[in-house]
Amino acid sequence: MIKNYHIGYKPFIPIIPLILSIGIVSVLLFSFAEGITCPAGEVEVVRVTNPNPICVDQSTAERWVQLGIAEIVGEPVEVMEESVMEETMEQESQMGIETIETRSGTITIDHDYLTPESAKLLSDELFFQRAVQVYHLALPAVGGAGIFYEQDKVGATTGDVLYWSDFMNSDIELLTGNISVLYYMSLQDLSDGPIVFDVPAGSLQGHIDNIYQQVLTDVGGTGPYKGNGGS
């Protein structure tokens, strides 16, 4: 009796640890598996033989659970109704649209691209800004040409010194002139060579500039000779 008892009991000894190990392995597999996102109508499961989760339909998942070869680890993803799906798609499409209010109007950016209307709006604004820049860049030269016109009005020529005996007014084509001082001016042509300009000592104030009204040097107290005269 005792001998038969030991013979019959021995086969069951390795089975118990085996069952426990299977249970421990399956728990570990389910614990360390990372979740995934399943499409509509499917559910996330983890198989005993593979720790990576997969998505299967609900009926397959239930059958695998009954067979003990998998465990459901995620909630079933419900299939959206058509109206809900259309609303969701519309919301997602709106997420890529951005509007910017500008001085020229509303600029619409659709998924990183300008709409045709916004592209034309920006193009018109660009041409407008370029026109303003051309005006600003040309204004000094146009003003310089106006000085030549004033010289011609009084019969003067290049090299003469023009002197205003009275304060300026709006009839004179001089951009930076003001009504608080008396002016004198001389236009020089350097195409034939340089010119030496002698400045007497005293309280004379002025400057020498080019046709674009860019100042080359000051004359008088603010110049390099500090009002002491020079050439």
C-alpha positions as CSV (number, residue, x, y, z in Angstrom):
1,M,0.0,0.0,0.0
2,I,2.7,2.5,1.0
3,K,4.8,1.6,-2.1
4,N,1.9,2.1,-4.5
5,Y,1.0,5.3,-2.7
6,H,4.4,6.8,-3.4
7,I,4.4,5.6,-7.1
8,G,1.0,7.1,-7.7
9,Y,1.9,10.4,-6.0
10,K,5.2,11.2,-7.8
11,P,3.8,12.1,-11.2
12,F,1.8,14.9,-9.6
13,I,4.8,16.6,-8.0
14,P,6.2,18.4,-11.1
15,I,2.7,19.2,-12.3
16,I,1.9,21.6,-9.5
17,P,4.9,23.9,-10.1
18,L,4.2,23.8,-13.8
19,I,0.6,25.0,-13.3
20,L,1.8,27.7,-10.9
21,S,4.5,28.8,-13.4
22,I,2.0,29.0,-16.2
23,G,-0.1,31.3,-14.1
24,I,2.8,33.4,-13.0
25,V,4.1,33.8,-16.6
26,S,0.7,34.7,-17.9
27,V,0.2,37.3,-15.2
28,L,3.7,38.8,-16.0
29,L,2.9,38.8,-19.7
30,F,-0.3,40.7,-19.1
31,S,1.3,43.1,-16.7
32,F,4.2,44.2,-18.9
33,A,2.2,44.4,-22.2
34,E,1.9,47.9,-23.6
35,G,-1.5,49.1,-24.7
36,I,-2.4,49.9,-28.3
37,T,-5.3,51.6,-30.0
38,C,-7.7,49.3,-31.7
39,P,-10.0,50.2,-34.6
40,A,-13.7,50.4,-34.2
41,G,-15.4,47.1,-33.5
42,E,-12.3,45.4,-32.1
43,V,-10.8,44.8,-28.7
44,E,-7.3,44.6,-27.4
45,V,-6.1,41.2,-26.2
46,V,-2.8,39.7,-25.0
47,R,-2.0,36.0,-25.8
48,V,-0.3,33.7,-23.3
49,T,2.4,32.8,-25.9
50,N,3.2,36.5,-26.9
51,P,3.3,39.5,-24.7
52,N,2.6,41.9,-27.5
53,P,-1.1,43.1,-27.5
54,I,-3.1,42.7,-30.7
55,C,-6.6,43.7,-31.8
56,V,-9.3,41.2,-32.7
57,D,-13.0,41.3,-33.0
58,Q,-15.1,40.8,-29.9
59,S,-16.3,37.2,-30.7
60,T,-12.7,36.0,-31.3
61,A,-11.5,37.6,-28.1
62,E,-14.2,35.9,-26.1
63,R,-13.5,32.5,-27.7
64,W,-9.7,32.8,-26.9
65,V,-10.6,33.7,-23.3
66,Q,-12.7,30.6,-23.0
67,L,-9.9,28.5,-24.3
68,G,-7.5,30.1,-21.8
69,I,-5.0,31.3,-24.4
70,A,-5.6,35.0,-24.1
71,E,-6.9,37.8,-21.9
72,I,-8.8,40.9,-22.8
73,V,-6.9,44.0,-21.6
74,G,-8.9,46.8,-23.3
75,E,-12.4,48.0,-23.7
76,P,-14.2,47.3,-27.0
77,V,-14.1,50.2,-29.4
78,E,-17.6,51.0,-30.5
79,V,-18.4,51.7,-34.1
80,M,-19.4,55.3,-34.6
81,E,-22.7,56.2,-36.1
82,E,-22.4,58.0,-39.5
83,S,-23.6,61.4,-38.1
84,V,-21.1,61.2,-35.2
85,M,-18.3,60.2,-37.6
86,E,-19.0,63.1,-40.0
87,E,-19.0,65.5,-37.1
88,T,-15.7,64.2,-35.8
89,M,-14.1,64.4,-39.3
90,E,-15.3,68.0,-39.6
91,Q,-13.8,68.9,-36.2
92,E,-10.5,67.3,-37.2
93,S,-10.4,69.2,-40.5
94,Q,-11.1,72.5,-38.7
95,M,-8.1,71.9,-36.4
96,G,-5.7,72.6,-39.4
97,I,-7.3,75.9,-40.3
98,E,-5.8,79.2,-38.9
99,T,-7.0,82.7,-39.4
100,I,-4.9,85.9,-38.9
101,E,-6.4,89.4,-38.8
102,T,-4.2,91.9,-40.6
103,R,-4.5,95.5,-41.8
104,S,-5.3,94.2,-45.3
105,G,-7.9,91.7,-44.1
106,T,-8.3,88.2,-42.8
107,I,-5.5,85.7,-43.9
108,T,-6.7,82.1,-43.9
109,I,-4.1,79.2,-43.6
110,D,-5.5,75.8,-44.5
111,H,-3.2,73.0,-43.2
112,D,0.0,75.2,-43.7
113,Y,-1.2,76.5,-47.1
114,L,-2.7,79.9,-48.0
115,T,-6.1,79.8,-49.5
116,P,-6.3,81.4,-53.0
117,E,-8.1,84.4,-51.7
118,S,-5.5,84.9,-48.9
119,A,-2.6,84.5,-51.4
120,K,-4.0,87.2,-53.6
121,L,-4.6,89.4,-50.6
122,L,-0.9,89.1,-49.6
123,S,0.3,89.6,-53.1
124,D,-1.7,92.9,-53.4
125,E,-0.2,94.0,-50.0
126,L,3.3,93.1,-51.2
127,F,2.9,95.2,-54.3
128,F,1.5,98.1,-52.3
129,Q,4.5,98.0,-49.9
130,R,7.0,97.8,-52.8
131,A,5.3,100.9,-54.3
132,V,5.7,102.8,-51.0
133,Q,9.3,101.7,-50.7
134,V,10.0,103.0,-54.3
135,Y,8.5,106.3,-53.4
136,H,10.6,106.6,-50.2
137,L,13.8,105.7,-52.0
138,A,13.2,108.1,-54.9
139,L,12.0,111.0,-52.7
140,P,15.5,112.4,-51.9
141,A,16.6,112.3,-55.5
142,V,13.3,114.0,-56.7
143,G,13.9,116.6,-54.0
144,G,17.4,117.1,-55.3
145,A,16.1,117.6,-58.8
146,G,13.7,120.2,-57.4
147,I,16.7,122.3,-56.3
148,F,17.9,122.4,-59.9
149,Y,14.5,123.5,-61.0
150,E,14.6,126.4,-58.5
151,Q,18.0,127.3,-59.8
152,D,16.7,127.5,-63.4
153,K,13.8,129.7,-62.3
154,V,16.2,132.5,-61.3
155,G,18.5,132.1,-64.2
156,A,21.4,130.6,-62.2
157,T,23.7,127.8,-63.3
158,T,26.0,125.2,-61.7
159,G,28.7,126.9,-59.6
160,D,26.6,130.0,-58.7
161,V,25.6,130.7,-55.1
162,L,21.9,131.2,-54.6
163,Y,20.8,133.3,-51.7
164,W,17.2,133.6,-50.3
165,S,16.6,137.2,-49.1
166,D,13.5,136.1,-47.3
167,F,12.2,133.1,-45.4
168,M,10.9,130.1,-47.4
169,N,7.3,129.3,-48.2
170,S,5.5,126.3,-49.8
171,D,6.1,127.6,-53.3
172,I,9.8,126.7,-53.2
173,E,10.6,123.1,-54.2
174,L,12.8,122.3,-51.3
175,L,11.9,119.3,-49.1
176,T,13.7,120.1,-45.9
177,G,13.5,123.9,-45.9
178,N,11.9,125.7,-43.0
179,I,10.7,129.2,-42.3
180,S,13.0,130.1,-39.4
181,V,16.4,130.7,-41.1
182,L,17.7,132.3,-44.3
183,Y,19.3,129.9,-46.8
184,Y,22.1,130.0,-49.4
185,M,22.9,127.2,-51.8
186,S,25.4,126.3,-54.5
187,L,25.1,123.3,-56.9
188,Q,28.3,121.8,-58.1
189,D,29.1,119.4,-61.0
190,L,32.0,117.1,-60.2
191,S,32.0,115.4,-63.6
192,D,35.0,117.5,-64.7
193,G,37.0,117.0,-61.4
194,P,37.0,117.9,-57.7
195,I,36.2,121.3,-56.3
196,V,37.9,123.1,-53.4
197,F,35.3,124.8,-51.1
198,D,36.7,127.5,-48.8
199,V,34.6,128.0,-45.6
200,P,35.3,131.3,-43.7
201,A,35.5,131.4,-39.9
202,G,32.4,132.5,-38.1
203,S,28.9,131.3,-37.1
204,L,28.1,129.9,-40.6
205,Q,26.2,126.6,-40.4
206,G,25.4,124.1,-43.1
207,H,26.5,120.9,-44.8
208,I,27.6,119.4,-48.1
209,D,25.5,116.6,-49.5
210,N,24.9,114.7,-52.8
211,I,21.9,114.6,-55.1
212,Y,20.3,112.0,-52.8
213,Q,20.6,114.5,-49.9
214,Q,23.1,112.2,-48.1
215,V,25.3,114.4,-45.9
216,L,29.0,114.1,-46.7
217,T,30.3,116.6,-44.1
218,D,29.1,119.5,-42.0
219,V,30.2,123.1,-42.4
220,G,30.7,125.6,-39.6
221,G,30.5,124.9,-35.8
222,T,29.4,121.3,-36.2
223,G,32.0,120.6,-38.9
224,P,35.6,119.3,-38.6
225,Y,37.0,122.9,-38.3
226,K,34.6,123.8,-35.4
227,G,33.8,127.2,-37.0
228,N,37.4,128.3,-37.4
229,G,37.2,128.1,-41.2
230,G,38.9,125.7,-43.6
231,S,38.9,124.1,-47.0
